[in-house]
Amino acid sequence: MVKVTIKEVQLTNGETIAYREREGGDKKLLLIHGNMTSSKHWDLVLDTMPEEYKLFALDLRGFGKSSYNTLITSIKDFSDDVKLFVDELGLKDFAMIGWSTGGAVAMQFTADYPGYCNKLILLASESTRGYPFEGKISVNEEPRRFSSYEDIKRDVIRTIPVQTAYDTNNVELLKLIWNAVIYTKTQPAPELYDEYVQDMRTQRNLAEVHHCNNTFNISHHSNGLVAGNGLVDQINVPVLVLRGDRDFVVTAEMTRELVEDLGAKAKFVELKDCGHSPLVDDLPQLLNEIDVFLNAEVFK
């Protein structure tokens, strides 16, 4: 088995970013995790990806072993951290995979900082138009699209119950949530699943991430809350869009928006019999699509 080392690096903005580095060949691949996860959730990929790839999987600010000194207010805050991270490591000419919220971070980074990412993979990614947050302040009201961070912090559907589960180590509730929307068919091995749940509890920015997703929009369309800034046009690398046909988190409509906004630079592949975590549902299928894309000269 190839060696994976956990390291950390100090950023010039005062944050400390922890990351997993896996030995490999000349093909560099940067892995960006999503909400309620960290670099820990890439472990099956780190263990199984062909050895021609050198892998870097970081913990975003406020996740895993990374610091959380300054509040996150936008997806750009995460992507700017990624820029400082790759500069500290001297990384250039690498491919990126962004999973779920990590897809938004990867898109923002690629748009803002050309010349770093050579190919982009969006795995079960939120839309170029963000991920709307609908919630309730009280149990008796109808769910509605929130517009403010303060309301998201007070939400009684997703924010408060999950944060309480984090704080009280309510493993049963966290597994119940993931089994209902993510591990709907296949679950990780029991010991690994327990590790994932404890890793979830390292998140210190749950409401902030919901707010960032709610207000993210690099398209040319309004997302019902904010106007798009058109930064999608600055993504000028080949993009592979992957979504499982059983994904209950990212809808088919979100992926349609993503593909439409990216245009000819993007190719969509549906992962068969996979939910929001193809890493657990069908790792060989996922790795095959990644490997084919990264080794292809151009889209066919």
N, C-alpha and C positions, 0 to 999 in steps of 0.2 A: 504493500500500500504506500502511495506517495505521502510525503511528510507535509503536515499542515501545522503552521506555527501561528500562535496568537501574539500579536504585537500591538504597540500603540505609538502614535505620533502626535507631537504638539503642533497645533495650528497657530498661525500668527494672530488669529482673532481671540486667542485665549482658551479655545476649546481643545480637548484631548480626544482624538479619534482612535478607537480600538479597531483592529482588523485582523482577519485571518488571511494568511499568505500560503498558497500551496505551490510547491515546487513544480516546475514543468519546463516546456520548451520555449520557443521564441514568440508564440502567439499569446498575447496578453489579453486577459478578459477581466473586466471589473463588474462585480455583482452588487446590485443595489436592492436591498430588501424592502418590504412593504410595512404597513401598519401592523401593530401587535406582534412583530417579529424582530429579528436582528440577523446578523451574519450567521448565527447558530443554525438558522433554518435552511441555510445553503449546504449543510454538512453532507447530505447525500450526493449533491453535485460535486463538492470538493473531493469526495472519496472516489467518485466514479468517472468523472470527465476524463477523456483521453489525455495521456501524459504530455502530448504536444502543446497543451495549453498551460500557461502560468496564470494562476487565479488569485485575485484579490477581492475579498468580501469584507466591506467595512460595516461597522455599526454607525448608523446615522446619529446625529446629535440627539441625546435624550433617550437612546435605546442601548440595550446591551451594556457593554463596559465603557461606552463613550460618555463624556461629560455632558452636563446640561446647565451651563453657567448663564447663558442668555436665552431668553424665550424665543422660540420659533414663531414667526408670524406669517410666513409664506413658503411655498415650495422653493422659491428662489433662495431662501436662507439655507435650505438643505443643499441645493446645487452649488452654492458658493462655497460651502464647506467641502464639497467634493473637489472643487477646483483647487482649494488650498491643500487638500489631502494629496492629490496627484502631483501637485508642484513640489510638495515636501519629499515625495518619493521619487520624483524625477520621471514620472510616467507620462508617456505620449504614445500615440499611434496604437491605441488599444480599442477593443470592442467592449460594448457595455450591454448588460442585461438588467432591465428594471422590472421588478415584479410588483404588480398592484400599484400602491402609492409610489413605489420605487420607479415605476414607469414614468410618472410625472416628473420626478426628480431627474431621471436620465434625459427626458426630452428637454427640460429646461436647461440642463447643463450643455447638451449638444447644440442647442440654439444659441446660447450665450457665449460659448467658448469653442469656436470652430478650430479645427486642427488637432484636436485631442482624440476624439472618438472617430473610428473609421467605419464601424458598423454598429447598428443599434437594434437590440432585440427587446420588444415590449411583451412581457409575459403576463397575461391576465391583467393588463394595465387599465387604469382609469382612463377616461377620455381626454383628448386634447382640450375638452371643455369642462374638465374637472369631474368631481364626484359629488352630486348634490347631497346635502345633509337635511333630512327630514326628521323632526322629533317633536317632543311635547314637553312643556314645562310642568304640567300637572296631568295626572292619570285620566282626568275627565275630559280633557280637550281633544280635538281631532289633531292628528299629526299635520305639521306644516313645514314648509321650507324655511329654515332659519337663515338669518342674514348677519347675525353678529356672533362673535366669539363668546360674549357673555351668556347669550342664550344657549349656545352649545354646551357650555360648562354646566348648565342647569338642566339639561335634557335628562328625562327619566326613562327613556327607552334604551339608549345605547351608552351614553357617556357615564352617568352615575352608576348604573349596575355593573359595568365592566370595571370602572375605577374602584368600586367597592370590592369587587372580586379580586382585583390586584392587591388591594390593601389588606384584605383578610385571608389571603391565600385560599380562596374558594376554588379549588381545583375542579370540583364537580361542575360548577357553573361555567367555568371557562371551557371545559371539555364539552359541555352541553351545547354551548354556542358554536364551537368549531364543528362539532358533529352535525349540527343543524344546517350550517351554511357552507362549510369548507370540506371537511372530511365526511362527506355524505355517503360515500360508498366504501372507501378504503381508509383505514386509520394507520398511523405509524405504529411500529412495534411499541408495546406498552412502556418499556423503560425509556425509549426515545420520546414518546409522547409526553411523559412526565417531565423530561428535560425541556421540551418545547414550552410546556405550560409555565415552568419556573422562569424560563427566558422571557416569556410574555410579560411577566410581572416586573421586569427591569424597565419597562417603558415609563417615562416620566412626563410625557407630552401628549396624552391621549386627546384631550379637547383641542389642543393646538393643531394636531394633525387633521382632525375633522374639519377645523376651520380652514386650514391650508387647502385641503381638497375641495372644499365648498366654494372657494374663491379662485381656484386655479382656472385659467382660460387663456390658452395661447392660440386659439382659433380666430377666425374672422366673424364669429357669430356670438350673440349674447347667449349665456348659459342660464338665463332667467334671473340672474343675480348681478353678474358683472359682464361688461362688454369684453370681447376678445381683443388681445393686443397684437394678433397676427404673427407672433414669433415663430409659429409653426413653419413659416416660409424660410426661416434661417436654419432649419434642419436639412442639411444637404449631404446626407450619407444614406446608403441603403438601409431600410428598416424592415425587420421581420416582425409581424404582429401575430401573436399566438394567443388563442383563447380556447379553453375546453368547452365542449358542447354541453356540459352539465354545470357550468359556472353559475352559481347563485349569488355571487357578489358583484361581479362585473357583467352587466347585461349585454345582450347581443346588440342593442341599440347604441350603447356606449362604444362598442368596438366598431360599429358601422360609422359612427362619427369620427373615430380615430382614423380609420382607413380613408374616409372621404377627405378629411382635412390634410392628411399627409400626401394624398394623391399618388402620382406615378412612382414616387420614391419608396412606396411601401408595398409589401406583399403580405397577404393574410393566409395563415394556415390554421385550420381548425383541428384541435387535438381531440381525437376520438375517445369517448368514454372517460373524459377527464373533467374535474371540477376546478375550483379556484387554486388548487395546489397540485398541478401535474407532477411536481417533484415527488409526491407521495403516490398519486394515482397511477402514473405510468412513466417512471423515470426513463426507461429505455426509449420510449417514443419521443419524449421531450429532448433528450440528449441527441438523438438522431437528427431531429429538425434543426437544433442549434448547430450541430457539426456540419450538416449539409450547407446551411446558410453561410457559416463563417468560412467555409472552404470554396464557396462558389465565386466565380469571377464576376458574374452579373446575374440578374434575375432571368430566368427562362420564361 
